[in-house]
Amino acid sequence: MPTQSAPRIIQTIKITRRRKLLFATVAVVVGLLLLEGLASMTFSGIELFNCWQHQPRVVDSRPEHHCQYDAELGWAGKPNVTIHNYYGEGSDFITNNLGMRGVTNYPHDHSKIRVVCVGDSFTVGYGVNGDDSFPSLLQASNKQIEVANLGQEGYSIGQNSLWLRRVTGEVDPDVVVCVWIVEDFRRLTRRTTSNGYGTPQFHVEDGQVVVSNTPVPQKLNAGASMPVDRAYFQAITKHSSLARGISILVPKAEVNPDDSALFIGLHIIMELREFLRSRDCELICVLSPTASDLFGTDDAIIYQSISVALSEHMSRIDIPYLDLKPAFQKHVDATRLFLPEEFHHYNESGNALVADTLNHELPRLSIRVFQASQTPSPGLP
């Protein structure tokens, strides 16, 4: 019977040892991978549980008292509401037959220039009595005009546009003054508010504004969970190498969210201008600063960039534009123009500054309308 030579036997033993070492190495690697996967799944599960347990909940807020669900807008003002001492002693909140803040009902005959102020909670006069909101102060300071307050808390400029189109026939404006803050553009990309209202969504297709998510979903009840899809994704990628690898392969959006919101907003403004022109009405766009835009470095930089973009674009498409920030900066102590509450809305002095500035600038911004008026404008010196 043939036998193997000693060198061949030694070589066979070496090959066997190499195979065993290779198999052992592979087994260890596979075991470590499985262990890492199990650990990743465990930690990811813990993160997901924490996200679920601590996810934001719908909160109750002041607008609940004077707003109601609206299938097109998300929410809208309740008509003919009177809430005494709403913001404190002597600060009443009253709405008219269209759900707008104020006591004037529409339609009715008018011989004055009808100015409609459009905006969010800063326009509606959050925190102050109705007579101290800047639309009311604007009317009180100029007998040539009649002002309607079409502000609504939490609205994006898209919701502003939809509501204005709905009530234009009743309020019959000669001039529409849109007084917006930077946040009103960002709200175009949000689907749910902190108090549970859904919002219509706006995007641009082939140069046209398209509205989706309508009818808007019903309002979530107080205490319900808020959508936090992004938070769940981040929880998974935090501990999962596989998820991180996949996320690396997925192309990331290079567009700044503020740029995207501004892009949509500019298209909404252009379409709103054409709608108002068809009704022989002028559109004026105003950007107004919040406290953080005045006193916060990063927010001030963002505000400036958006103001420049708006100014350049409004000039190209022939829409009068006004930045209110210089008027605030000229004030001796701008910190005294804001309320001490969480969002630092304008107090009586802040509203008065906006009203005085608009009263002075309106004849310049809307020359055709004011020159056509029979009485001269009493704009401030």
WOQUIMO-V944873 format. One record per pair of residues at least 12 apart in sequence whose C-alpha atoms are under 6 Angstrom apart, sorted by the first residue. I is the first residue (numbers start at 1). J is the second residue. Records with the same first field share a line. If there is no record, write none. Layout:
I=J + J
//
This chain:
40=239 + 240
44=236 + 239
47=235
56=226
57=223 + 224 + 225 + 226
58=194 + 195 + 196 + 222 + 223 + 224
59=195 + 222
60=195 + 222
66=78
71=215 + 216
72=215
73=159
74=198 + 199 + 216
77=99
78=99
79=95 + 96 + 97 + 98 + 99
80=95 + 96 + 97
81=94 + 95
82=94
87=127
91=128 + 129
92=129
100=150
106=170 + 171
107=170 + 171
112=144 + 145 + 146
113=145 + 146
114=145 + 146 + 147 + 173 + 174
115=146 + 147 + 173 + 175 + 176
116=147 + 148 + 176
117=149 + 150 + 177 + 178
118=150 + 151 + 178
119=151 + 178 + 179 + 180
120=151 + 152 + 153 + 154 + 155
121=152 + 153
123=151
124=151 + 152
132=348
133=351
134=351 + 355
135=149
137=355
138=355
156=184 + 187 + 188
157=184
174=281
175=281 + 282 + 283
176=283
177=284
178=285 + 286
179=286 + 287
180=287 + 288
181=287 + 288
185=261
186=261
196=219 + 220
197=219
198=216 + 217
200=212 + 213 + 214
201=213
284=320
285=321
286=321 + 322 + 323
287=323
288=324
289=325
320=365
337=349 + 350
359=379
360=379 + 380
//
